[in-house]
């Protein structure tokens, strides 16, 4: 290949995949994660293109003029994305990295003949997740648990109203401990049965909100509904 107008539509060699993997593993900041991935990938696919400078934005400098001319097999594309997102766990930047990867990665095409050797998964997460829960949020968590108990007492244990609420609350509660958005999280009250969750690592904000079922209900009955995560 001698010019950027040519189309590169091929599998990466084992050595090239290893070079991309090594470049990702060596990243020390979230700012360099996606640029380092793109630099290594296009260095293999298009060595004649402008080289990335350290810390450069691959969306503005260094990418081939038309990256749609480049494609790699889907198994390799997915493997590179998985390695990059796993590395992003160290910075709580999985969502950001996923969005940026789709902006800079080449196209992909199905090729059942291409396989990627399994790679031992490294846990890049920090060893401790710091959760700051306001007093009001702690009261809200208690109120949500009591609401589930009232649904069980009124509608019966195992009723649709009870199981829907309990399952959605347990799922939402477990998400408060996820480290996908960083290892420093603040939880605040957002309503009588709802919470706001803020990553102090990345600034990402999402909510765990109680959504009551529409329609009339008896005054003495607790409000059926479910908790939903809003991003």
N, C-alpha and C positions, 0 to 999 in steps of 0.2 A: 504494500500500500504506500502510495507516495503523496497523496493529497487529501484534504479534508472533504472533498466532494465524493470520495469513494465510500462505498457502503461496507461496513464491517458487521457481519452477521455470523458469529461463530461462538463456539464454546471456549472458555478459558482453560488453559492447561493447568495441571496440578500445581506447577510452580507459580503460575500467575494467581491462582486462588490462594496459595499460601502467602504470597506477597500482600494481597489485599487484606487477608486475615491479620497478618503481622502489623500492618499499618493501623488497623482499627485497634488492636490490642495496645499499641503504643501511645494512643491518644491520652492526653492528661487533662483535657478540659472539654466541656460540652461545645464550646465555640468551634473547636477544631474537629469535632467528631465526623460530621457529614462531609466537610471539605476534605478531610484525610481519606475518607472512604472513596470519594469521587476521584481524588488525585491518583490513588493507587489503581482504581479500576480503569480510568481512561489512559493512564500511563501504559497499561497492558494493551488496551484496544486501539489506542490512537497515539502512539509515541511521537508522531510528527506534530501534534497540536501544541499550542502554547502551554507551558508548564504552569501549574498553580504555584503561587507564592505562598509562604507560610501564613496560615490563618486567612487565606483569601476566601472570598465568597464564591463558591463554584457556580452560583446562579448568575454571576456577573462577569467573571473572568476565568479563563482557562478551559471552559467547556468547548467542545467542537461547535462550530457555527450552527449545525443542525444535528442535535443529539438523537433525533428520531432515525437517523441513518445507522445507528448502532443498536445492536441487539445481542443478548446472550440467552442461553437456554433458561427456561423458567426455574428448574431446580437450583441452578447456580444463583440466579437473581434472588430467589427466596432465601438461600443459604447466606448470602451476603447481607441481606436485610436483617435476618435473624441475629447474625453476629453483631451487627451495628446496634440493633435495639437492645441486645443483651448488655453491650458496653454502656449504653445510655442509662442503664439502671444505676450506675455509679453516681450519676448526676441528677437522677429523677427527671430525665428529659425524654422519656420514651415517646410521648405524644409529639413533641416538637421534632424529634429525629425522624419519626415516621412520615410526618408531613414534608419535611425537607428532602428525605430520600426520594419520594415520588417526584419531586421537582427536578432532581439532578440525575437520577438513574437512567440508563439506556432502556430501550424497549426490551421485551422478553418474548420468547416464542416456545411453544411446546416441543420437547424433544425427549421422548421416553428412553432413548438410548444413553442419555447423560445422567449420571448419578453423582452424588456428592457424598464422600465418606463421612460417617457420623463423627461429630466432634464433641469431646467431653464438654458439657456445659459448665462454664464458670459463673459463680455467683458474684457479681460485681457490686451488689448492694452494700451500703455502709453497714457496720455491725449493729448499730442502734437506731431505732426510729423514735424521735422525740415528738410526743403528742402533747399539745397544750389545749386543754379543754376548759372553757370558761365555766363559771359556776352555773350560769343559765343553761348552757349546753348540757351539763351533767344532769340538771333537773329535767331537761327535755328527754334525755336518754331514759331516765327512770320513768317518765310519764308515758313514753312509747311502749315500754315493757308492760306497764300496768294496763295500757289500753288493750294490748293483746290478751291479757288475762281477763279483762272484762268481756271481750268478744267471746272467749271460751265459755265464760260463765253464762252469758246470755244466749248464744247460739249453739253452744255445745262444743266440747273438745272434738276436733276432727271435722267440724263443719267447714263448708267452703269459706265462710266469712273469717273463721279463725285461722285456718291453714294458709289462706292467701296472705293475710296480714303477717303472720309469724314468719313465713318463708321469705317474704320480701324484706321484712325488718332484719332478719338474721343475715340475709345476703348483703343488705346495705351496711349493716354494722361491721361485717367483716371487711368491707371496702375501706372503712376508716383506717384500717391498719395496713393497707397496701402501700408499698414504697415506690409505686410506679411514677408518682409525681414528686418524689423527693423524700428525704428522711427527717423533715422538720415540718410538722403539720399543726395547724390551729383549727379548732372546731368551735363554732359559735351557734347560738340559737337563731333560727330563721322563722320560727312560728311555734304554735302550741305543740306540734309533733314533728317539726322539721328542723334540719340542721344545714349550716353552711360550712363547707370544708375548704380550707385554703392551704395551699402549699407555700410555706415560707421559703422554700428552696427555689422554686421556679415561678411563683406568683400565680399558678394555675388555681382556679376557683371552680368548685362544683357543689351541687346541693343534694341532700337526701331529704326529699319532700314527701309528706303524706298526702295521697290523693284520695279523697273520699269518693265512694260510689255516688253517682247522681241519682236523683229521685227522692221521694219522701221517705221518712222513717218515723217510727214511734218515738215520742219524747224520751221515754225511759231507756231506749235502746242505744248502746254505744255505736258510733258511726263506723260502718264497715268501710274498707278501703285497702290500699296497699301503698308501700313506700317505693318511690322511684328515684333513681339517680339521674340528675339533670346536669349535663355537661355543656 
